[in-house]
Amino acid sequence: MGLFSRRKTVFVDSDVLVVGGGMAGCGATYEARYWGRDLKVVCVEKANIERSGAVAQGLYAINCYMGMQWDENQPEDHVRYARNDLMGLVREDLGYDIARHVDSSVHKFEDWGLPIMKDPDTGRYQREGKWQIMIHGESYKPIVAEAARKAATEVYNRIMVTHLLMDQSKPNRVAGAVGFNVRSGDFYVFRSKAVIVCAGGASHIYKPRAVGEGMGRTWYAPWSSASAYALPILVGAKMTQMENRIVLTRFKDGYGPVGAYFLHLKTYTENAYGEEYESKWYDQTKELVGDYIDRHPVPTCLRNHAFLEEIKAGRGPIRMVTMEAFQDPHKETVGWENFLGMTIGQAVVWASQNIDPKHVNPELTTSEPYVMGSHATCSGAWASGPEDYAPPEYQWGYNRMMTVDGLFGAGDTIGGTAHKFSSGSYTEGRIAAKAAVKYVNDLGAEQPQVSEREYEDLEKVIFQPLENYKVGRNEIVAGTVSPSYMLPLNGLQRLEKIMDEYVGGISSLYMTNEPLLTRGLELLDMLKEDLDHLGAEDLHQLQRAWELHHRVLASEAVTHHTLYRTETRWPGYYYRGDFPKLDDTDWHCFTLSRYDRNSGKWELEKAPVYHIIN
Ligand SMILES: Cc1cc2nc3c(=O)[nH]c(=O)nc-3n(C[C@H](O)[C@H](O)[C@H](O)COP(=O)(O)OP(=O)(O)OC[C@H]3O[C@@H](n4cnc5c(N)ncnc54)[C@H](O)[C@@H]3O)c2cc1C
């Protein structure tokens, strides 16, 4: 206990506080300095921004680039694309705002040293697909982080933010955040005029395919622990589209991405008997979703749907036909490099399973669901839109400000804007920071007031798992199971089982219904009660404990939203067995939720979808 009794409380004051230094957080930090030359800009990150977030391992492509300098695409085209892929439901104002600025972010990355592949014939960036450009991206994150580090007044690495602080002088206004240093155990109180949450998406809320020997392996980063949602939810920010969890078709066991294979190498899929199968499911899918199946490109969820139906019909596994493309030595190199620059684990899995894609067509699988706002999915916070473009109903303040004053977000945090990926998330961070600086300047001398009582109470709550463990450990004679506390791992597995079995995970092939969801909510409630008894052996486990708290709250949001939307909007992502069809009459809308932390109750409502672009 000696370590913890020496715990210090560190106070940090700032004008703009960025929570999470991934892609969006680095963009926000960089841009906050540009617009706020004299402001104190602080970035706080639970890992180290040098290699943190979903891009930590590097990427092989930047998936959102318009190419306006060569008239390749216009922002309107991207909005149409994202709208089509999300079965009609996106915030077109937010998507347009990102698309019109994203190219400039990519040009900055290149200026800072990111090698972008060039087409030898045209001299333009090498396209992988209509929106993707190819990069030598192993060092993508360190390059982006360097610019953020230079821009920030201070970067605080290794601090897990657990809660936001609210202003005691004005209701519904943010005033900062608290957290702890995962190495020293010091308690941190960040007081700030504006806060930008950029804490990534959520993996490990559903039971993953990889358990036992592969436990922890997931497609989305295992350290994406839903803080982006839990932090705003806890202070009453409205969330949107939390039911729109994503399921990805990926190479089996290593979750290696398929984008470069489909788009650049022109590989294709077939069933176990070497047959094309997608067209077989056309009529059945049309029956469920109507004309959405005729859109081009076919929405991501509907491609999953055909895959799943073919598996259910007993003609799996589905394989990627690589043997043809890999006869070309250039394509073979690209295929391997794609993994070496981004998902080395897939190359290792293939090596260990005697899979050489030149001679064997590798199996694909569908992942467990993830919650995120930056991929072919758009869960996250409900944010105010750009002044020059958002319809009045989507504007209540500053761009990217949530429904809590002074609280902004970007990247996976913000809902309604699919397909932003790494570059779009970075760009949204910049957009949010520009608005946050304006918000701070407009506040003038007015300072949010942090209540001493609030952060002292939170300190007790945050460190309680260490105390629970210390006391409860004495009751154990042998082993690790205690009558008085629950370890974070046990809590995580309990959460994953509930979400998997009741809220449409892999074991039911993503199927759920009202009775299952209702029971799922009851079980989540019981799990929440038990979270007070989490026991943490050390600071590492304390971090796991708070990641679990965040995951549970985000899971509750997912379950409530899934229950509320009585249709199957995205077959292939999840199915409501009691409402198996898409229902544009009643559900061509966003779902919004708000959590009341005093009562523990959720309120849900609909919000209109405005189609701004033809
Ligand atoms: C396997 C994989 C492949 C991908 N492929 C591509 C691709 O080819 N091209 C492309 O453009 N995009 C790709 N993406 C998507 C891209 O990585 C994301 O869109 C982007 O990283 C989202 O940015 P973000 O800032 O919202 O989240 P992140 O970049 O994940 O950053 C979140 C940050 O918040 C920190 N954090 C979390 N919780 C806390 C807390 N409580 N306190 C403090 N800090 C916290 C995290 O440590 C992290 O640094 C891929 C993602 C993955 C996982």
The ligand as an ORCA input file, in Angstrom:
! r2SCAN-3c Opt
* xyz 0 1
  C      -7.056     -2.517    -37.868
  C      -7.442     -1.144    -38.324
  C      -7.257     -0.794    -39.635
  C      -7.600      0.478    -40.079
  N      -7.318      0.781    -41.363
  C      -7.433      2.056    -41.789
  C      -6.937      2.408    -43.061
  O      -6.410      1.583    -43.806
  N      -7.032      3.718    -43.429
  C      -7.598      4.660    -42.624
  O      -7.620      5.834    -43.020
  N      -8.089      4.339    -41.399
  C      -8.010      3.063    -40.962
  N      -8.466      2.709    -39.716
  C      -9.304      3.663    -38.963
  C      -8.558      4.697    -38.147
  O      -7.552      4.088    -37.427
  C      -9.567      5.389    -37.224
  O     -10.599      5.913    -38.012
  C      -8.965      6.533    -36.405
  O      -7.831      6.100    -35.707
  C      -9.981      7.099    -35.422
  O      -9.398      8.193    -34.764
  P      -9.749      8.583    -33.229
  O      -8.849      9.670    -32.847
  O     -11.211      8.734    -33.095
  O      -9.371      7.266    -32.398
  P      -7.901      6.722    -32.077
  O      -6.961      7.068    -33.168
  O      -8.061      5.287    -31.733
  O      -7.451      7.541    -30.797
  C      -8.073      7.432    -29.540
  C      -7.054      7.800    -28.474
  O      -7.678      7.986    -27.216
  C      -6.893      7.388    -26.203
  N      -7.779      7.103    -25.072
  C      -8.813      6.235    -25.048
  N      -9.426      6.276    -23.861
  C      -8.776      7.195    -23.109
  C      -8.955      7.673    -21.788
  N      -9.943      7.234    -21.019
  N      -8.089      8.599    -21.305
  C      -7.080      9.066    -22.098
  N      -6.861      8.637    -23.356
  C      -7.720      7.723    -23.858
  C      -6.334      6.156    -26.892
  O      -5.224      5.627    -26.216
  C      -6.005      6.716    -28.271
  O      -4.737      7.278    -28.324
  C      -8.160      1.436    -39.205
  C      -8.356      1.085    -37.873
  C      -7.982     -0.190    -37.428
  C      -8.152     -0.561    -35.991
*
